[in-house]
Amino acid sequence: MPVDALLFDKDGTLFDFAATWNGYTKTLIHNLSRGNKQVETDLARVLDYDLGVGRFRPDSMAIASSNTEVAAVMAPFVDHMDAVELEQHLAVSAASANLAEAVPLQAFLDDLLARGKVLGVVTNDAEASAHSHLERAGVLDRFAFVAGCDSGFGTKPDPDPLLAFCREVGVAPARTAMVGDSRHDLEAGSAAGMRRIGVLTGLALREDLAPLADVVLPDIGHIPAWLDA
């Protein structure tokens, strides 16, 4: 069955996860700890972030979790913010993170639009951060639908935000492909009855994604060739 619409995860899919978030998170932990080395160590531990090398471990809960979930595990160690304030801080600070596009996004998305594809984004990041990142990359207007964890549709791996995209754009789930770098993305795609494209610009390995995907590609730039095939 042809693919008429593509629904993208954001972090690790449109933007390379490690290149975008490893440095941001090291600065975040440093700032929130306010010079307290024990707090810094505790925050790194609950996020599965290796302070020594400055990167997330592949099994970090932060990779596919919402800001609410991330704030909840961090809040016990941040005495100057409660969980709600910390969640807001994550959303605001993440909006200004340095972005590393997985491929040159404008040309890639324009090619898909020229093929008649309908495009959307569903992320477990906040909607405001998603809009900010896509706007800064100059591609917000390429997407017919952008939803975050706080958009009212739920979060992945639940299929609800994916199905909301299909309703919004009028494309059946069976003619839609979910594109993502994590098991959450692909599990949501499966539950929604969509095709599933895994990409390796997050932290998951090919063997992690292959059992859940129709295809695993090095990055989103290989999607046009897959569509042609």
Secondary structure, DSSP 8 states (H G I E B T S, - for coil): ----EEEE-TBTTTB-HHHHHHHHHHHHHHHHHTT-HHHHHHHHHHTTEETTTTEE-TT-GGGT--HHHHHHHHGGG-TTS-HHHHHHHHHHHHTT----BSS-HHHHHHHHHHTT-EEEEE-SS-HHHHHHHHHHTT-GGG-SEEE-TTSSS--TTSSHHHHHHHHHHT--GGGEEEEESSHHHHHHHHHHT-EEEEESSSS--HHHHGGG-SEEESSGGGHHHHHH-
